């Protein structure tokens, strides 16, 4: 083959490669995002770039394990997920001890992932199995277990990628962090989720996991958390015993709204439809506050 023909062949082959890249947007990224990745993980090699819900995600090896790093279109790092498989000895000692002390210590460990964020606590996620049941246990790097119900409600449906963003990039995390700090000083942010016109932030505050909900302008809407039956006001329990003697309390939640606070109690009745009741902070029967929000 002469030089001219070889050059034309090489040019044609190169055009095929470039065309292939253009047809696969998921495997391309911008210089800004690539530079951000290189600064975050110098020397690491990206095996593949993938577009996920408005973010660009780099598949690479982190500390010897498969990982994904998430960046928004401006090159801001959002999260890195590192998959440790079943290697519990690779997580911090405090996390190992917290798992062994949890209600799920005897469950089979199917997978362990580490989720790192720029303005949130690092979370170690244990995918657990026992018989037909699955559970995801989340432990902060200091050993704080965020979702162990004390063995009263083991199992359930395993959520899919609970720590990953479910919506496109929007309000900056620094703004959300400031908003949370104004409401709940010293709280640890566990997860940020965006649904429709709401921003939902899971936090750990005063040894309790809470969900804080804002609108798109970061105006606080409400905060809610689980309440054990024995922690409900006596007025609430007395009202239920008197008016629904055959009902069982299925679930109870506490809600803080800008002007007041409420208890939401779900009742189960055998042979009848379930009932949801609202009570004020003292325990008096109240209207559903969200009808007015």
C-alpha positions in Angstrom: 0.0 0.0 0.0 1.5 3.4 -1.0 1.6 6.3 1.4 -1.3 8.1 -0.1 -3.6 5.1 0.1 -2.5 4.3 3.6 -3.2 7.9 4.8 -6.7 7.8 3.2 -7.4 4.4 4.9 -6.2 5.7 8.3 -8.3 8.9 7.9 -11.4 6.7 7.0 -10.8 4.5 10.0 -10.4 7.5 12.3 -13.7 9.0 11.0 -15.5 5.7 11.9 -14.1 5.9 15.4 -15.2 9.5 15.8 -18.6 8.8 14.3 -19.1 5.9 16.8 -18.3 8.2 19.7 -20.7 10.9 18.4 -23.5 8.3 18.3 -22.9 7.2 21.9 -23.5 10.3 24.0 -23.3 8.2 27.2 -19.6 7.5 26.7 -18.5 11.1 26.1 -17.9 13.9 28.5 -16.8 17.5 28.5 -13.3 18.9 29.2 -14.7 20.6 32.3 -16.0 17.4 33.8 -12.9 15.4 32.7 -10.6 18.1 34.4 -12.8 17.9 37.5 -12.4 14.1 37.7 -8.6 14.4 37.2 -8.3 16.9 40.0 -10.4 14.7 42.3 -8.7 11.4 41.4 -5.2 12.2 39.9 -3.8 9.3 38.0 -7.1 7.3 37.9 -8.2 6.0 34.6 -11.9 6.3 33.6 -13.0 3.0 32.0 -16.3 4.5 30.8 -18.4 7.7 31.1 -22.1 7.3 31.4 -24.9 9.8 31.4 -27.4 9.3 34.3 -30.3 11.6 34.8 -28.4 14.8 34.0 -25.1 13.8 35.6 -22.0 12.4 34.0 -20.7 9.3 35.9 -17.2 8.0 35.6 -16.6 4.2 36.1 -13.1 3.7 37.5 -11.0 1.9 40.1 -10.9 3.6 43.5 -8.6 2.1 46.2 -8.5 -1.1 44.3 -12.3 -1.4 44.0 -14.9 -0.6 41.3 -16.3 2.9 41.8 -18.5 5.5 40.2 -18.0 9.3 40.5 -20.9 11.6 39.8 -20.4 15.1 38.3 -23.0 17.7 37.3 -22.7 19.5 33.9 -20.6 22.3 35.5 -18.0 19.9 36.7 -19.1 19.9 40.4 -18.5 16.6 42.1 -21.7 15.2 43.6 -20.9 11.7 44.9 -18.6 8.7 44.7 -19.8 5.2 45.3 -17.2 2.5 45.9 -18.2 -1.1 45.9 -16.3 -3.3 48.5 -18.2 -6.4 47.7 -18.4 -8.5 50.9 -15.1 -7.2 52.3 -16.2 -5.9 55.7 -12.6 -5.7 56.8 -12.2 -2.7 54.4 -14.6 -0.4 56.2 -13.6 1.6 59.3 -13.4 -0.2 62.6 -16.3 1.9 64.0 -18.5 0.9 61.1 -17.6 -2.8 61.6 -18.4 -2.6 65.3 -21.7 -0.8 64.7 -22.8 -3.5 62.3 -21.9 -6.3 64.8 -23.9 -4.4 67.4 -26.9 -3.9 65.2 -30.1 -6.0 65.0 -28.9 -7.4 61.6 -25.5 -8.8 62.7 -26.6 -12.3 62.0 -27.9 -11.5 58.5 -25.9 -12.5 55.3 -23.8 -9.6 53.9 -24.4 -9.5 50.2 -22.6 -6.3 49.4 -21.0 -3.2 51.0 -20.8 0.2 49.3 -19.3 3.5 50.5 -21.0 6.7 49.5 -18.9 9.9 49.7 -20.2 13.4 49.3 -18.8 16.9 49.3 -21.0 18.3 52.1 -22.5 15.2 53.7 -21.4 12.4 56.0 -19.8 9.4 54.3 -22.3 6.5 54.4 -21.5 2.8 54.4 -24.4 0.8 53.0 -24.8 -2.9 53.8 -27.0 -4.9 51.5 -28.3 -7.7 53.7 -30.3 -10.9 53.2 -32.1 -13.4 55.5 -34.2 -16.0 53.8 -36.7 -14.2 51.6 -36.1 -10.8 53.2 -33.7 -8.0 52.1 -32.7 -5.0 54.0 -30.3 -2.0 53.5 -28.5 -0.9 56.7 -26.8 2.4 56.6 -24.0 3.4 58.9 -22.0 6.6 59.0 -18.2 6.5 59.1 -18.2 7.4 62.8 -20.3 4.2 63.5 -23.7 5.9 63.8 -26.4 3.5 62.5 -29.2 5.6 60.9 -31.9 3.1 60.1 -31.9 0.2 62.5 -35.4 -0.1 64.0 -34.2 -2.3 66.8 -35.4 -5.5 65.2 -39.1 -4.6 65.4 -39.5 -4.3 61.7 -36.8 -6.3 59.9 -36.8 -6.9 56.2 -39.0 -5.3 53.6 -38.4 -4.1 50.0 -34.8 -3.2 49.2 -34.7 0.3 47.7 -32.7 0.8 44.5 -29.7 3.0 44.8 -31.1 5.0 47.8 -28.1 7.3 48.0 -28.0 8.2 44.3 -29.7 11.3 42.9 -33.2 10.7 41.5 -33.5 13.9 39.7 -31.4 16.3 37.6 -29.0 18.7 39.2 -30.6 21.8 40.7 -30.2 23.7 43.9 -26.6 23.7 45.0 -25.7 21.4 47.9 -24.0 24.3 49.8 -27.3 26.2 49.8 -29.1 23.1 51.1 -26.4 22.6 53.8 -26.9 26.2 55.0 -30.7 25.8 55.0 -30.4 22.7 57.1 -27.9 24.3 59.5 -30.3 27.2 60.1 -33.1 24.8 61.1 -31.2 22.0 62.8 -27.8 23.2 64.1 -25.2 20.4 64.0 -27.4 18.0 62.0 -25.6 15.5 59.6 -27.0 15.3 56.1 -27.5 11.7 55.0 -29.2 12.1 51.6 -30.6 14.7 49.3 -33.4 13.8 47.0 -35.4 15.9 44.5 -39.0 14.9 43.6 -41.2 17.1 41.4 -41.1 20.5 43.1 -39.7 19.3 46.4 -36.3 18.9 47.8 -36.2 16.2 50.5 -33.2 16.0 52.8 -32.6 13.1 55.2 -30.7 14.2 58.3 -29.5 12.8 61.6 -30.3 15.3 64.4 -30.4 14.7 68.1 -29.8 10.9 67.5 -32.9 10.7 65.3 -33.3 10.4 61.6 -35.5 13.1 60.1 -36.8 14.0 56.7 -36.8 17.8 56.0 -38.8 19.0 53.0 -38.2 22.3 51.1 -39.8 23.7 48.0 -37.6 24.6 45.0 -36.8 28.0 46.4 -35.5 26.3 49.6 -38.5 27.5 51.7 -39.0 25.0 54.5 -42.3 23.1 54.2 -42.1 20.5 57.0 -40.0 18.0 58.9 -41.1 14.5 59.8 -39.8 11.5 61.7 -41.1 8.1 63.0 -42.6 7.9 66.5 -42.9 4.8 68.6 -46.3 4.0 69.9 -45.2 4.3 73.5 -44.0 7.9 72.8 -47.4 9.1 71.7 -49.2 11.5 74.1 -51.6 9.8 76.5 -54.5 11.9 75.0 -53.8 10.3 71.6 -53.8 6.7 73.0 -56.9 7.4 75.1 -58.8 8.7 72.0 -57.9 5.7 70.0 -58.9 3.3 72.8 -62.2 5.0 73.2 -63.2 5.5 69.6 -61.4 2.6 67.9 -61.1 -0.2 70.4 -60.6 -2.9 67.8 -57.9 -0.9 65.9 -54.2 -1.4 65.9 -51.6 1.4 65.5 -49.8 0.6 62.3 -47.6 3.6 62.0 -47.1 7.0 63.7 -45.1 10.1 62.6 -44.4 13.5 64.0 -44.6 16.5 61.7 -43.1 20.0 62.3 -44.6 22.7 60.1 -43.7 26.4 60.2 -46.6 27.3 62.5 -47.2 24.1 64.6 -46.5 20.4 65.1 -48.7 17.3 64.7 -48.9 13.6 65.1 -50.1 11.4 62.2 -51.3 8.0 63.3 -52.3 5.2 60.9 -54.8 2.6 62.3 -55.6 -0.8 61.0 -59.0 -2.3 61.5 -59.8 -5.9 60.9 -62.5 -6.1 58.2 -62.6 -2.3 57.8 -60.7 0.3 55.9 -57.6 1.8 57.4 -57.9 5.1 59.1 -55.4 8.1 59.4 -55.9 10.5 62.3 -54.2 13.8 63.0 -53.5 15.2 66.5 -51.9 18.4 67.6 -48.7 18.6 69.6 -50.6 18.1 72.9 -52.7 15.2 71.6 -56.0 16.8 70.7 -57.7 15.6 67.5 -56.9 18.0 64.6 -57.4 18.5 60.9 -54.9 17.3 58.4 -52.5 20.3 58.3 -51.4 19.6 54.7 -54.8 20.3 53.3 -53.9 24.0 53.9 -50.3 23.8 52.6 
